[in-house]
Amino acid sequence: MSDNVQNPAPKPDPNAWKELLVGKSEKVQKAITNHHKKYNCAQAVACAFAEELGMDEKELFRIMEGFGFGMGSMETCGAVSAMTAIAGLKESDGAIDAPASKKASYAAAKKMLKAFEEKNGSVVCRVIKGVDTKKVLRSCDGCVEDATAIVEKYLKGEL
């Protein structure tokens, strides 16, 4: 055997992401686990709150599908889109003939988006992922974690 033979690099641990769950809230753990079950960022966050939203998780999963990958074009982050959807689902009065809840929905969404942008520097997927700048601001798991934590605060009235 030659002295020049190198050992192959060790394979990465496919379960290493589970370390992200340590010390996190139940909802953050669920959202990150969802993301690793191949939910997109929007689905991962929204589906973590299916029970609180009074919605079937499968239906919520279907609704949120088009919001992943920055609405399919690396624009608004999917995790941010989920926060916005949750604001509407919680604040809307559902009064189709005379809606009076838009202001509350917009205010809730604005608070959550502001909190996310303050933490991550942007709400735009391509900016967060550093597509043009090569400077990644946050991982997708990190965005899912942050959005979920922000929704938790919102639902507790702490935002």
Secondary structure, 3 states (H helix, E strand, C coil): CCCCCCCCCCCCCCCHHHHHHCCCCHHHHHHHHHHHCCCCHHHHHHHHCHHHHCCCHHHHHHHHHHHHHHHHHHCECHHHHHHHHHHHHHHCCCCCCCCCCHHHHHHHHHHHHHHHHHHHCCCEHHHHCCCCCCCCCCCHHHHHHHHHHHHHHHHCCCC
